[in-house]
Amino acid sequence: MDILRETNFDFLGKKKTGKVRDIYEQDERLILITTDRHSSFDRIIAHVPHKGQVLNQISAWWFNETKDIVPNQILAVPDPNVTVARKMKMVPVEAVMRGYNTGVTDTSIWTRYSKGQRDFGGVTLPDGMKKNQKLSQPIFDPTTKEEAHDRAITPEEMIAEGFITRELFENVRTTATALFVRGQEIAAKRGLILVDTKYEFGTDESGNLVLIDEIHTPDSSRYWQLDTYEERFEKGEEPQYFDKEFLRLWFKENSDPYKDAVLPEAPSELVAELSARYIRMYEQITGQAFEPGEEPIVARIEKNLRPFAA
C-alpha cells in the first residue's frame, strides 16, 4: 500500500511544510497537499494510509455543504489529496465552537467549568452541570492565533490588543455559529453529534470574510455517536467517539515522546486500525463509499497538478 509521506515538486512554487500539509505558495493561490503524516507531541509519530485523502475529501465535502453560509477559498480539488485555494489575509482569531460541556485540556470548557468558571463567550452556564452535558446553546469560545501559542482571552481583550476589529469579530462570531449549527444538523442525519470544532477565516481583497483551511474533519472536530449518547450520559459513561488516542497512548507507554530523539516505529496493526477508523468516519459523515485514489500517489498528484504550475 502506498503512503504519502511528503512531496517535493519544483514546479509549484515555494514550499512550506506543515504538520500534515505541504503548502506551495503562488502569487494568488495556494496548493494544499494533505499527506498521511500523523502528528502528536509536536512531532510526526506515524504515517497513516489514506488519512490525507480522507481529510482533504471530507473538508471539500463540508465546504460544498456550507458555501451558502460563507464563501470559502476553494478554487479546485484536482486530486484526492489536493486542494487549490485562493490566498487570503488571515484573520488572527481561531473561531472555536462548543456544543457540549466536555474536554480534558486546560482550554476545554469542562476543565475551566470544574475550576469554577461559568461565563463562556458571553453565555453564563448554571451550576451543577455534568461532564459531556449538552449546552443550552452553542458557545463561541475563540482563541488568538499566534506564532508562539494560541491564547484564550476575552473578545474585549482581542479587540483592545488589535487582533481584530469589533465589526469583524461579530461577523466571525455570527458566521462560525451558523456553520456549527449547520454542521450539527447534517451530522445528526448521519447518526453523529458534532460536539465542538474550530474554524479559520481570512478576508479577500474587498475585506469580505472567507472560510479557509479545513472544516469539520476528524482532526479539527470532535464527533460522538448519536444513538448511544443519551444512555451513556445517564450512566456517567464517556460517549462513543472517534478515537485516535490509542496510538498516542502506545507511544507514551513505549517511549518519552517529548524527549526521545528517535521514536520507535508505530506498530503496523495500530496504524492499520487508525486508517480504518478514518475511512469509517469519511463514510459516515459523507454517506459515500470511500474510493482510494490511484497509486503511486506522488506520480498521480504530479500529473494532476501540472496544469497548476507556478
VMD Tcl script that draws the C-alpha trace (Angstrom):
set ca {
  {0.00 0.00 0.00}
  {1.36 3.41 -0.99}
  {1.71 6.12 1.67}
  {2.11 9.85 1.07}
  {4.90 10.94 3.42}
  {5.93 14.16 1.67}
  {6.09 15.90 -1.68}
  {8.86 17.88 -3.35}
  {7.51 19.45 -6.53}
  {9.78 22.08 -8.08}
  {7.12 23.42 -10.47}
  {4.56 24.66 -7.95}
  {6.39 27.47 -6.16}
  {7.89 27.92 -2.71}
  {7.10 25.04 -0.35}
  {6.18 25.29 3.31}
  {5.95 22.10 5.33}
  {3.23 21.95 7.96}
  {2.50 19.13 10.38}
  {0.16 17.40 7.95}
  {0.17 19.52 4.80}
  {2.74 20.50 2.21}
  {1.80 24.01 1.09}
  {3.05 25.56 -2.15}
  {2.68 29.31 -2.38}
  {1.98 31.07 -5.66}
  {1.17 34.69 -6.44}
  {-2.58 34.46 -5.93}
  {-3.20 30.91 -4.79}
  {-2.04 28.11 -2.51}
  {-1.60 24.46 -3.42}
  {-2.50 22.45 -0.30}
  {-1.41 18.81 -0.34}
  {-2.66 16.78 2.60}
  {-0.21 13.98 3.40}
  {-0.60 10.84 5.51}
  {1.55 12.28 8.29}
  {0.08 11.83 11.77}
  {1.17 14.45 14.28}
  {1.20 14.28 18.07}
  {3.51 15.52 20.83}
  {4.53 18.31 18.39}
  {6.13 15.77 16.05}
  {5.27 13.17 13.41}
  {4.60 9.83 15.10}
  {3.25 7.78 12.18}
  {2.13 7.75 8.57}
  {-1.46 6.53 8.25}
  {-2.60 5.15 4.87}
  {-5.43 7.14 3.24}
  {-5.53 9.71 6.09}
  {-4.57 12.61 3.81}
  {-7.20 11.71 1.22}
  {-9.86 11.33 3.92}
  {-9.11 14.73 5.46}
  {-8.94 16.53 2.11}
  {-12.15 14.99 0.77}
  {-14.15 15.45 4.00}
  {-13.17 19.12 4.01}
  {-14.12 19.52 0.34}
  {-17.49 17.88 1.08}
  {-18.20 20.22 4.01}
  {-17.03 23.31 2.10}
  {-19.64 22.48 -0.52}
  {-22.33 21.91 2.12}
  {-21.74 25.33 3.71}
  {-20.89 27.61 0.78}
  {-24.31 29.29 1.04}
  {-23.40 30.50 4.55}
  {-19.97 31.97 3.77}
  {-17.67 31.93 0.73}
  {-14.64 29.66 1.00}
  {-11.18 29.78 -0.51}
  {-11.53 26.65 -2.68}
  {-10.72 27.02 -6.36}
  {-10.38 23.34 -7.28}
  {-9.86 19.84 -5.89}
  {-7.82 18.36 -8.76}
  {-6.69 15.29 -6.80}
  {-7.99 13.30 -3.81}
  {-5.16 14.72 -1.66}
  {-5.06 18.25 -3.09}
  {-6.95 21.49 -2.72}
  {-6.13 24.60 -4.76}
  {-7.16 27.69 -2.83}
  {-7.23 31.46 -3.14}
  {-4.73 33.31 -0.98}
  {-6.38 35.29 1.79}
  {-5.34 37.68 4.51}
  {-5.65 35.54 7.63}
  {-7.90 36.65 10.49}
  {-5.70 36.05 13.58}
  {-8.53 34.54 15.61}
  {-9.35 30.84 15.81}
  {-13.12 30.51 15.92}
  {-13.77 27.70 18.41}
  {-17.37 26.49 18.71}
  {-18.56 24.27 21.53}
  {-21.85 22.39 21.86}
  {-21.18 20.27 24.95}
  {-19.52 20.77 28.34}
  {-16.60 18.45 27.75}
  {-12.85 18.14 27.21}
  {-9.72 17.41 29.22}
  {-7.22 20.08 28.12}
  {-6.59 23.29 30.05}
  {-8.57 25.30 27.48}
  {-11.60 22.96 27.39}
  {-14.89 24.18 28.81}
  {-15.19 21.26 31.24}
  {-11.74 21.90 32.73}
  {-12.48 25.59 33.24}
  {-16.02 24.88 34.45}
  {-14.66 22.40 37.01}
  {-12.41 25.16 38.37}
  {-15.40 27.46 38.89}
  {-15.63 29.46 35.66}
  {-19.21 29.96 34.50}
  {-19.04 32.64 31.79}
  {-18.01 31.41 28.35}
  {-18.29 33.56 25.25}
  {-20.95 35.73 26.84}
  {-23.02 32.73 27.95}
  {-23.33 32.02 31.68}
  {-23.63 28.33 32.47}
  {-25.60 27.12 35.50}
  {-24.06 25.32 38.46}
  {-24.42 21.56 38.66}
  {-23.67 20.64 35.06}
  {-22.17 17.22 34.37}
  {-19.29 16.34 32.10}
  {-20.40 15.78 28.47}
  {-23.75 17.53 29.06}
  {-25.26 19.38 26.11}
  {-25.12 23.18 26.35}
  {-28.35 25.13 26.09}
  {-26.90 26.87 23.03}
  {-23.64 26.65 21.04}
  {-20.87 28.74 22.60}
  {-18.38 30.80 20.61}
  {-15.12 30.43 22.55}
  {-12.35 31.93 20.40}
  {-8.61 31.98 20.92}
  {-5.92 34.12 19.35}
  {-3.90 32.63 16.52}
  {-0.23 33.44 17.10}
  {3.18 32.09 16.18}
  {4.21 31.27 19.77}
  {0.97 29.83 21.11}
  {-2.75 30.47 20.91}
  {-4.30 32.27 23.87}
  {-7.80 32.10 25.28}
  {-8.51 35.77 26.01}
  {-11.77 37.65 26.07}
  {-13.25 39.25 22.96}
  {-12.71 42.68 24.52}
  {-9.03 41.89 25.02}
  {-8.72 40.65 21.42}
  {-10.20 43.90 20.16}
  {-8.16 46.05 22.54}
  {-4.91 44.31 21.54}
  {-5.68 44.91 17.87}
  {-6.15 41.31 16.77}
  {-9.48 42.11 15.19}
  {-11.96 44.95 14.82}
  {-15.26 44.77 16.65}
  {-17.19 44.62 13.38}
  {-15.10 41.75 12.00}
  {-15.28 39.94 15.34}
  {-19.07 40.00 15.29}
  {-19.03 38.79 11.69}
  {-16.75 35.88 12.66}
  {-18.95 35.01 15.64}
  {-22.18 35.04 13.61}
  {-20.66 33.06 10.74}
  {-18.95 30.46 12.95}
  {-22.20 29.90 14.85}
  {-24.16 29.42 11.61}
  {-21.54 26.95 10.31}
  {-21.63 24.99 13.56}
  {-25.42 24.78 13.62}
  {-25.41 23.58 10.01}
  {-22.72 21.05 10.88}
  {-24.69 19.72 13.83}
  {-27.85 19.39 11.73}
  {-26.10 17.43 8.98}
  {-24.11 15.32 11.44}
  {-27.31 14.31 13.26}
  {-28.75 12.99 9.99}
  {-25.63 10.81 9.74}
  {-26.04 9.47 13.28}
  {-23.34 11.73 14.68}
  {-23.05 14.56 17.18}
  {-20.74 17.40 16.17}
  {-19.50 18.21 19.68}
  {-17.04 21.02 19.04}
  {-14.85 22.34 16.27}
  {-12.67 25.23 15.15}
  {-12.79 27.40 12.06}
  {-10.20 29.64 10.46}
  {-11.14 32.66 8.39}
  {-9.46 35.06 6.03}
  {-10.52 38.19 4.22}
  {-10.38 38.80 0.48}
  {-9.18 41.93 -1.32}
  {-12.51 43.62 -0.59}
  {-12.43 42.76 3.11}
  {-15.13 40.08 2.85}
  {-14.98 37.15 5.26}
  {-13.91 33.83 3.71}
  {-13.68 30.37 5.29}
  {-10.19 28.86 4.91}
  {-8.05 25.89 5.98}
  {-10.37 22.93 6.73}
  {-13.86 22.30 8.07}
  {-15.44 19.59 10.22}
  {-12.71 16.98 9.71}
  {-11.99 14.33 12.37}
  {-8.75 16.25 13.10}
  {-10.38 19.64 13.66}
  {-13.64 18.45 15.23}
  {-14.93 16.15 17.94}
  {-17.65 13.69 16.94}
  {-19.74 11.35 19.12}
  {-22.10 8.60 18.02}
  {-25.66 9.88 18.42}
  {-27.54 6.65 19.13}
  {-25.58 5.75 22.27}
  {-25.06 9.23 23.73}
  {-28.12 9.54 25.99}
  {-27.75 6.11 27.60}
  {-24.04 6.56 28.20}
  {-24.52 10.06 29.59}
  {-27.20 8.88 32.02}
  {-24.85 6.15 33.25}
  {-21.97 8.60 33.64}
  {-20.02 6.85 30.89}
  {-17.91 8.52 28.23}
  {-19.62 8.95 24.84}
  {-18.76 6.69 21.93}
  {-16.34 8.74 19.88}
  {-13.82 8.70 17.04}
  {-10.74 7.63 18.94}
  {-7.17 8.37 17.86}
  {-5.87 8.28 21.43}
  {-4.82 4.63 21.38}
  {-1.82 5.44 19.17}
  {-0.72 8.32 21.40}
  {-1.01 6.06 24.45}
  {1.17 3.40 22.82}
  {3.94 5.96 22.31}
  {3.63 7.24 25.87}
  {3.92 3.67 27.15}
  {6.86 2.75 24.93}
  {8.90 5.96 24.81}
  {9.23 9.51 26.08}
  {7.71 11.20 23.01}
  {8.58 14.73 24.16}
  {12.25 13.99 24.87}
  {13.46 10.97 22.87}
  {15.40 12.00 19.77}
  {14.18 8.94 17.88}
  {10.83 7.29 18.46}
  {10.07 3.60 17.96}
  {8.18 2.57 14.84}
  {4.42 2.59 15.34}
  {3.04 -0.97 15.31}
  {1.62 -1.78 11.88}
  {-1.62 -3.20 13.32}
  {-2.32 0.04 15.21}
  {-1.61 2.15 12.13}
  {-3.94 -0.08 10.07}
  {-6.67 0.27 12.69}
  {-6.34 4.06 12.69}
  {-6.53 4.11 8.89}
  {-9.72 2.03 9.02}
  {-11.25 4.43 11.56}
  {-10.55 7.46 9.35}
  {-12.21 5.70 6.43}
  {-15.26 4.80 8.54}
  {-15.60 8.43 9.62}
  {-15.41 9.57 5.99}
  {-18.18 7.19 5.01}
  {-20.43 8.05 7.95}
  {-20.01 11.82 7.57}
  {-20.44 11.99 3.79}
  {-22.71 8.99 3.26}
  {-20.41 7.94 0.42}
  {-18.26 4.85 -0.07}
  {-14.54 5.59 0.22}
  {-12.63 5.05 -3.01}
  {-8.84 5.11 -2.64}
  {-7.02 7.20 -5.20}
  {-4.79 5.62 -7.81}
  {-1.26 4.64 -6.86}
  {1.57 5.55 -6.92}
  {0.27 8.62 -5.13}
  {3.11 11.07 -5.83}
  {3.07 10.37 -9.57}
  {-0.72 10.80 -9.64}
  {-0.56 14.11 -7.78}
  {2.22 15.41 -10.03}
  {0.15 14.61 -13.11}
  {-2.97 16.26 -11.69}
  {-1.10 19.39 -10.61}
  {0.78 20.07 -13.85}
  {-1.97 22.49 -15.01}
  {-1.36 24.50 -11.82}
  {2.36 25.07 -12.35}
  {3.61 28.40 -10.98}
}
mol new
graphics top color blue
foreach p $ca { graphics top sphere $p radius 0.5 }
foreach p [lrange $ca 0 end-1] q [lrange $ca 1 end] { graphics top cylinder $p $q radius 0.2 }
display resetview
